[in-house]
Amino acid sequence: MKIRDRYIAKTLFTYTLVVLLVWLSIYSFFNFLAELKSVGQQNYTILAAFKYVAFQMPEVAYNQASPVILLGCILGMGHLATTGQLLIFRVSGASILKITVITLKNALIFIFIIITIGEFLAPISSNFSENERTRALGNNSVSIGQEGFWIRDGDNFINVKKNINGNLFTEVTIIEVSSSNKIERVIKSDNAVFDGSSLDMKCPTNIEECRSSKIFSVDDSNTFDKISLKERNSYNKKVSFDQDLIDSIKKEPKDLTTWTLVKQIKFLSDNKLRSGVFEVELYKRLIKPVTLIAMILLAMLFIFGSTRDVSLGRKIFFGAALGLLFEMLSRISSAMALSFDFNTLLGAMLPSALVMIISIILLLKKSFS
């Protein structure tokens, strides 16, 4: 790498890192103020609140990677333009296209690091911080997980009244439906053990006489439906969902890891359920580098514009404003794809592709003019 390229990379990295630190500081400050109202409850101290905010930082950095890198590039390249260094680079033989490529390359390296942190470190640190906060506030983490859920698994509809700890369910009901959408069998059990692939409904070992599972079979071959009852000590039901899918039921798509999103989409598609909300979130993450490139290219148009008509400061401001506007339009496009039921990938890609093509054409025109 040439000295010039290393200098541009160093400038971009420095300004992006400064923007990230300022962004995290502002977020942490307001989040810490919000946590102060809980300080003093049980064992929740100021130190515990500080630890909670600190362990939330990787997730914040991951979620805000695009605007952070965008602003970092705008400020870094704006500094080079303001001090006349970009003009020197161009006189020395570096074209607008060359400088733009160097900017994009270094921005992508930084966002790759952020995404890696977000996918591997952020889920661990966020879960740890939430568990520690819950424990310090004196709330039993088991009681938080005792909310029930409904889930469809193939032709089965499964209801769990209480999810104790992810492995022990109570008051379980399984409704088995035929291909013609008629109820064939209903299985009820006071408890079930979930091992990640099956529900094992059996009596506790300390009770001798027990009928854990009640099976109601429906026979509709006659004029009137006939319901018969059988009781069993144990009943095992294979399922296709796992603990990640159960946990994702109570979470927003943006709070799920990419791998969990993929599994959720596959599970919903296999069971002929709508997965558009999860697809939109997945595609937004997959095209994040493309979206970032489009915003940076759009901002570079203002950096390399003529300074005789509009001041450089105003160009940087308008570039940042357009970047934020583009982010909003991208979200609107994804929401419209979801609302009007057309291809979610197209809805996520279209704004980025259009802006990227237009920006490349205009940058090429400036570069060769």
Contacts in CASP RR format, 6 or more apart in sequence:
PFRMAT RR
TARGET T0000
AUTHOR 0000-0000-0000
METHOD contacts of the structure
MODEL  1
MKIRDRYIAKTLFTYTLVVLLVWLSIYSFFNFLAELKSVGQQNYTILAAF
KYVAFQMPEVAYNQASPVILLGCILGMGHLATTGQLLIFRVSGASILKIT
VITLKNALIFIFIIITIGEFLAPISSNFSENERTRALGNNSVSIGQEGFW
IRDGDNFINVKKNINGNLFTEVTIIEVSSSNKIERVIKSDNAVFDGSSLD
MKCPTNIEECRSSKIFSVDDSNTFDKISLKERNSYNKKVSFDQDLIDSIK
KEPKDLTTWTLVKQIKFLSDNKLRSGVFEVELYKRLIKPVTLIAMILLAM
LFIFGSTRDVSLGRKIFFGAALGLLFEMLSRISSAMALSFDFNTLLGAML
PSALVMIISIILLLKKSFS
1 9 0 8 1.000
4 89 0 8 1.000
4 92 0 8 1.000
4 94 0 8 1.000
5 102 0 8 1.000
8 80 0 8 1.000
8 89 0 8 1.000
8 99 0 8 1.000
8 102 0 8 1.000
8 103 0 8 1.000
8 106 0 8 1.000
9 102 0 8 1.000
9 106 0 8 1.000
11 76 0 8 1.000
11 79 0 8 1.000
11 80 0 8 1.000
12 72 0 8 1.000
12 73 0 8 1.000
12 76 0 8 1.000
12 77 0 8 1.000
12 103 0 8 1.000
12 106 0 8 1.000
12 107 0 8 1.000
12 110 0 8 1.000
13 106 0 8 1.000
13 110 0 8 1.000
14 76 0 8 1.000
15 72 0 8 1.000
15 73 0 8 1.000
15 75 0 8 1.000
15 76 0 8 1.000
15 79 0 8 1.000
16 68 0 8 1.000
16 69 0 8 1.000
16 72 0 8 1.000
16 73 0 8 1.000
16 76 0 8 1.000
16 107 0 8 1.000
16 110 0 8 1.000
18 72 0 8 1.000
18 75 0 8 1.000
19 68 0 8 1.000
19 71 0 8 1.000
19 72 0 8 1.000
19 75 0 8 1.000
20 61 0 8 1.000
20 68 0 8 1.000
23 60 0 8 1.000
23 64 0 8 1.000
23 67 0 8 1.000
23 68 0 8 1.000
24 57 0 8 1.000
24 60 0 8 1.000
24 61 0 8 1.000
27 57 0 8 1.000
27 60 0 8 1.000
27 64 0 8 1.000
28 53 0 8 1.000
28 54 0 8 1.000
28 56 0 8 1.000
28 57 0 8 1.000
31 53 0 8 1.000
31 56 0 8 1.000
32 49 0 8 1.000
32 50 0 8 1.000
32 53 0 8 1.000
35 49 0 8 1.000
35 52 0 8 1.000
35 53 0 8 1.000
36 46 0 8 1.000
36 49 0 8 1.000
38 44 0 8 1.000
38 49 0 8 1.000
38 137 0 8 1.000
39 45 0 8 1.000
39 46 0 8 1.000
39 48 0 8 1.000
39 49 0 8 1.000
41 137 0 8 1.000
41 138 0 8 1.000
42 136 0 8 1.000
42 137 0 8 1.000
42 138 0 8 1.000
43 135 0 8 1.000
43 136 0 8 1.000
43 137 0 8 1.000
43 138 0 8 1.000
44 133 0 8 1.000
44 136 0 8 1.000
44 137 0 8 1.000
45 136 0 8 1.000
48 132 0 8 1.000
48 133 0 8 1.000
48 136 0 8 1.000
51 129 0 8 1.000
51 132 0 8 1.000
52 129 0 8 1.000
52 132 0 8 1.000
52 133 0 8 1.000
54 129 0 8 1.000
55 125 0 8 1.000
55 126 0 8 1.000
55 128 0 8 1.000
55 129 0 8 1.000
55 132 0 8 1.000
56 125 0 8 1.000
56 126 0 8 1.000
56 129 0 8 1.000
57 125 0 8 1.000
58 117 0 8 1.000
58 118 0 8 1.000
58 121 0 8 1.000
58 122 0 8 1.000
58 125 0 8 1.000
58 126 0 8 1.000
59 118 0 8 1.000
59 122 0 8 1.000
59 123 0 8 1.000
59 125 0 8 1.000
59 126 0 8 1.000
61 68 0 8 1.000
61 114 0 8 1.000
61 117 0 8 1.000
61 118 0 8 1.000
61 122 0 8 1.000
62 114 0 8 1.000
62 115 0 8 1.000
62 117 0 8 1.000
62 118 0 8 1.000
62 119 0 8 1.000
62 122 0 8 1.000
63 254 0 8 1.000
65 111 0 8 1.000
65 114 0 8 1.000
65 115 0 8 1.000
65 288 0 8 1.000
65 292 0 8 1.000
66 111 0 8 1.000
66 288 0 8 1.000
66 291 0 8 1.000
66 292 0 8 1.000
66 295 0 8 1.000
66 327 0 8 1.000
67 324 0 8 1.000
67 327 0 8 1.000
68 114 0 8 1.000
69 107 0 8 1.000
69 110 0 8 1.000
69 111 0 8 1.000
69 114 0 8 1.000
69 292 0 8 1.000
69 296 0 8 1.000
70 292 0 8 1.000
70 295 0 8 1.000
70 296 0 8 1.000
70 299 0 8 1.000
70 320 0 8 1.000
70 323 0 8 1.000
71 320 0 8 1.000
73 103 0 8 1.000
73 107 0 8 1.000
73 296 0 8 1.000
73 299 0 8 1.000
74 299 0 8 1.000
74 303 0 8 1.000
74 316 0 8 1.000
74 319 0 8 1.000
74 320 0 8 1.000
75 316 0 8 1.000
77 86 0 8 1.000
77 99 0 8 1.000
77 103 0 8 1.000
77 299 0 8 1.000
77 300 0 8 1.000
77 303 0 8 1.000
78 303 0 8 1.000
78 312 0 8 1.000
78 316 0 8 1.000
80 86 0 8 1.000
80 89 0 8 1.000
81 87 0 8 1.000
81 303 0 8 1.000
81 304 0 8 1.000
81 312 0 8 1.000
82 312 0 8 1.000
82 313 0 8 1.000
86 99 0 8 1.000
86 303 0 8 1.000
86 304 0 8 1.000
89 99 0 8 1.000
90 96 0 8 1.000
90 99 0 8 1.000
95 367 0 8 1.000
96 300 0 8 1.000
96 304 0 8 1.000
96 363 0 8 1.000
96 366 0 8 1.000
96 367 0 8 1.000
97 363 0 8 1.000
97 364 0 8 1.000
97 367 0 8 1.000
100 297 0 8 1.000
100 300 0 8 1.000
100 363 0 8 1.000
103 296 0 8 1.000
103 300 0 8 1.000
104 293 0 8 1.000
104 296 0 8 1.000
104 297 0 8 1.000
107 292 0 8 1.000
107 293 0 8 1.000
107 296 0 8 1.000
108 289 0 8 1.000
108 292 0 8 1.000
108 293 0 8 1.000
111 288 0 8 1.000
111 289 0 8 1.000
111 292 0 8 1.000
115 288 0 8 1.000
119 257 0 8 1.000
119 258 0 8 1.000
123 257 0 8 1.000
131 141 0 8 1.000
134 141 0 8 1.000
134 144 0 8 1.000
135 141 0 8 1.000
142 164 0 8 1.000
142 165 0 8 1.000
145 163 0 8 1.000
145 164 0 8 1.000
145 165 0 8 1.000
145 166 0 8 1.000
146 162 0 8 1.000
146 163 0 8 1.000
146 164 0 8 1.000
147 162 0 8 1.000
147 163 0 8 1.000
147 250 0 8 1.000
148 159 0 8 1.000
148 160 0 8 1.000
148 161 0 8 1.000
148 162 0 8 1.000
148 163 0 8 1.000
149 159 0 8 1.000
149 160 0 8 1.000
149 163 0 8 1.000
149 246 0 8 1.000
149 249 0 8 1.000
149 250 0 8 1.000
150 157 0 8 1.000
150 158 0 8 1.000
150 159 0 8 1.000
151 157 0 8 1.000
151 158 0 8 1.000
151 241 0 8 1.000
151 245 0 8 1.000
151 246 0 8 1.000
151 249 0 8 1.000
152 158 0 8 1.000
152 271 0 8 1.000
152 273 0 8 1.000
153 239 0 8 1.000
153 240 0 8 1.000
153 241 0 8 1.000
153 271 0 8 1.000
154 240 0 8 1.000
154 270 0 8 1.000
154 271 0 8 1.000
155 176 0 8 1.000
155 177 0 8 1.000
155 178 0 8 1.000
155 179 0 8 1.000
156 174 0 8 1.000
156 175 0 8 1.000
156 176 0 8 1.000
156 177 0 8 1.000
156 237 0 8 1.000
156 239 0 8 1.000
157 174 0 8 1.000
157 175 0 8 1.000
157 177 0 8 1.000
158 172 0 8 1.000
158 173 0 8 1.000
158 174 0 8 1.000
158 175 0 8 1.000
158 199 0 8 1.000
158 239 0 8 1.000
159 172 0 8 1.000
159 173 0 8 1.000
159 174 0 8 1.000
159 175 0 8 1.000
160 169 0 8 1.000
160 170 0 8 1.000
160 171 0 8 1.000
160 172 0 8 1.000
160 192 0 8 1.000
161 169 0 8 1.000
161 170 0 8 1.000
161 171 0 8 1.000
161 172 0 8 1.000
162 169 0 8 1.000
162 170 0 8 1.000
162 171 0 8 1.000
163 169 0 8 1.000
163 246 0 8 1.000
164 170 0 8 1.000
166 194 0 8 1.000
166 243 0 8 1.000
166 246 0 8 1.000
167 193 0 8 1.000
167 194 0 8 1.000
167 195 0 8 1.000
168 191 0 8 1.000
168 192 0 8 1.000
168 193 0 8 1.000
168 194 0 8 1.000
169 191 0 8 1.000
169 192 0 8 1.000
169 193 0 8 1.000
169 194 0 8 1.000
169 199 0 8 1.000
170 190 0 8 1.000
170 191 0 8 1.000
170 192 0 8 1.000
171 189 0 8 1.000
171 190 0 8 1.000
171 191 0 8 1.000
172 187 0 8 1.000
172 188 0 8 1.000
172 189 0 8 1.000
172 190 0 8 1.000
172 191 0 8 1.000
172 192 0 8 1.000
172 199 0 8 1.000
172 201 0 8 1.000
173 186 0 8 1.000
173 187 0 8 1.000
173 188 0 8 1.000
173 189 0 8 1.000
174 185 0 8 1.000
174 186 0 8 1.000
174 187 0 8 1.000
174 188 0 8 1.000
174 199 0 8 1.000
174 237 0 8 1.000
175 183 0 8 1.000
175 185 0 8 1.000
175 186 0 8 1.000
176 183 0 8 1.000
176 184 0 8 1.000
176 185 0 8 1.000
176 186 0 8 1.000
176 187 0 8 1.000
177 183 0 8 1.000
177 184 0 8 1.000
178 184 0 8 1.000
182 218 0 8 1.000
182 220 0 8 1.000
183 218 0 8 1.000
184 217 0 8 1.000
184 218 0 8 1.000
185 215 0 8 1.000
185 216 0 8 1.000
185 217 0 8 1.000
185 218 0 8 1.000
186 215 0 8 1.000
186 216 0 8 1.000
186 218 0 8 1.000
187 201 0 8 1.000
187 213 0 8 1.000
187 214 0 8 1.000
187 215 0 8 1.000
187 216 0 8 1.000
187 235 0 8 1.000
187 237 0 8 1.000
188 213 0 8 1.000
188 214 0 8 1.000
188 216 0 8 1.000
189 201 0 8 1.000
189 212 0 8 1.000
189 213 0 8 1.000
189 214 0 8 1.000
189 235 0 8 1.000
190 212 0 8 1.000
191 201 0 8 1.000
191 204 0 8 1.000
191 212 0 8 1.000
192 199 0 8 1.000
192 200 0 8 1.000
192 201 0 8 1.000
193 199 0 8 1.000
193 200 0 8 1.000
193 201 0 8 1.000
193 202 0 8 1.000
194 200 0 8 1.000
194 243 0 8 1.000
196 239 0 8 1.000
196 241 0 8 1.000
196 242 0 8 1.000
196 243 0 8 1.000
197 238 0 8 1.000
197 239 0 8 1.000
197 242 0 8 1.000
198 236 0 8 1.000
198 237 0 8 1.000
198 238 0 8 1.000
198 239 0 8 1.000
199 236 0 8 1.000
199 237 0 8 1.000
199 239 0 8 1.000
200 234 0 8 1.000
200 236 0 8 1.000
201 212 0 8 1.000
201 213 0 8 1.000
201 234 0 8 1.000
201 235 0 8 1.000
201 236 0 8 1.000
201 237 0 8 1.000
202 212 0 8 1.000
202 213 0 8 1.000
202 233 0 8 1.000
202 234 0 8 1.000
202 235 0 8 1.000
203 210 0 8 1.000
203 211 0 8 1.000
203 212 0 8 1.000
203 233 0 8 1.000
203 234 0 8 1.000
204 210 0 8 1.000
210 233 0 8 1.000
211 231 0 8 1.000
211 232 0 8 1.000
211 233 0 8 1.000
212 232 0 8 1.000
212 233 0 8 1.000
212 234 0 8 1.000
212 235 0 8 1.000
213 231 0 8 1.000
213 232 0 8 1.000
213 233 0 8 1.000
213 234 0 8 1.000
213 235 0 8 1.000
214 229 0 8 1.000
214 230 0 8 1.000
214 231 0 8 1.000
215 229 0 8 1.000
215 230 0 8 1.000
215 231 0 8 1.000
215 232 0 8 1.000
215 235 0 8 1.000
216 227 0 8 1.000
216 228 0 8 1.000
216 229 0 8 1.000
217 227 0 8 1.000
217 228 0 8 1.000
217 229 0 8 1.000
217 230 0 8 1.000
218 225 0 8 1.000
218 226 0 8 1.000
218 227 0 8 1.000
219 225 0 8 1.000
219 226 0 8 1.000
219 227 0 8 1.000
219 228 0 8 1.000
220 226 0 8 1.000
240 267 0 8 1.000
240 270 0 8 1.000
241 267 0 8 1.000
242 263 0 8 1.000
244 260 0 8 1.000
244 263 0 8 1.000
245 260 0 8 1.000
245 263 0 8 1.000
245 264 0 8 1.000
245 267 0 8 1.000
247 260 0 8 1.000
248 256 0 8 1.000
248 260 0 8 1.000
248 264 0 8 1.000
253 261 0 8 1.000
253 277 0 8 1.000
253 278 0 8 1.000
253 280 0 8 1.000
253 281 0 8 1.000
254 281 0 8 1.000
256 264 0 8 1.000
256 278 0 8 1.000
256 281 0 8 1.000
258 282 0 8 1.000
258 285 0 8 1.000
261 278 0 8 1.000
261 281 0 8 1.000
261 282 0 8 1.000
261 285 0 8 1.000
262 282 0 8 1.000
264 275 0 8 1.000
264 278 0 8 1.000
265 275 0 8 1.000
265 278 0 8 1.000
265 279 0 8 1.000
265 282 0 8 1.000
268 274 0 8 1.000
268 275 0 8 1.000
268 278 0 8 1.000
269 275 0 8 1.000
276 338 0 8 1.000
276 344 0 8 1.000
277 338 0 8 1.000
279 344 0 8 1.000
279 345 0 8 1.000
280 334 0 8 1.000
280 335 0 8 1.000
280 337 0 8 1.000
280 338 0 8 1.000
280 344 0 8 1.000
280 348 0 8 1.000
283 334 0 8 1.000
283 344 0 8 1.000
283 345 0 8 1.000
283 348 0 8 1.000
283 349 0 8 1.000
284 291 0 8 1.000
284 330 0 8 1.000
284 334 0 8 1.000
284 348 0 8 1.000
287 348 0 8 1.000
287 349 0 8 1.000
287 352 0 8 1.000
290 349 0 8 1.000
290 352 0 8 1.000
290 353 0 8 1.000
290 356 0 8 1.000
291 326 0 8 1.000
291 327 0 8 1.000
291 330 0 8 1.000
291 352 0 8 1.000
293 352 0 8 1.000
293 356 0 8 1.000
294 326 0 8 1.000
294 351 0 8 1.000
294 352 0 8 1.000
294 353 0 8 1.000
294 355 0 8 1.000
294 356 0 8 1.000
294 359 0 8 1.000
295 323 0 8 1.000
295 326 0 8 1.000
295 327 0 8 1.000
295 355 0 8 1.000
297 355 0 8 1.000
297 356 0 8 1.000
297 359 0 8 1.000
297 360 0 8 1.000
297 363 0 8 1.000
298 319 0 8 1.000
298 322 0 8 1.000
298 323 0 8 1.000
298 326 0 8 1.000
298 355 0 8 1.000
298 359 0 8 1.000
299 316 0 8 1.000
299 319 0 8 1.000
299 320 0 8 1.000
299 322 0 8 1.000
299 323 0 8 1.000
300 359 0 8 1.000
300 363 0 8 1.000
301 359 0 8 1.000
301 362 0 8 1.000
301 363 0 8 1.000
301 366 0 8 1.000
302 315 0 8 1.000
302 316 0 8 1.000
302 318 0 8 1.000
302 319 0 8 1.000
302 322 0 8 1.000
303 315 0 8 1.000
303 316 0 8 1.000
304 363 0 8 1.000
304 366 0 8 1.000
305 315 0 8 1.000
305 366 0 8 1.000
307 315 0 8 1.000
310 318 0 8 1.000
326 351 0 8 1.000
326 355 0 8 1.000
329 351 0 8 1.000
330 348 0 8 1.000
330 351 0 8 1.000
330 352 0 8 1.000
333 347 0 8 1.000
333 348 0 8 1.000
333 350 0 8 1.000
333 351 0 8 1.000
334 344 0 8 1.000
334 347 0 8 1.000
334 348 0 8 1.000
336 347 0 8 1.000
337 343 0 8 1.000
337 344 0 8 1.000
337 346 0 8 1.000
337 347 0 8 1.000
337 348 0 8 1.000
338 344 0 8 1.000
END
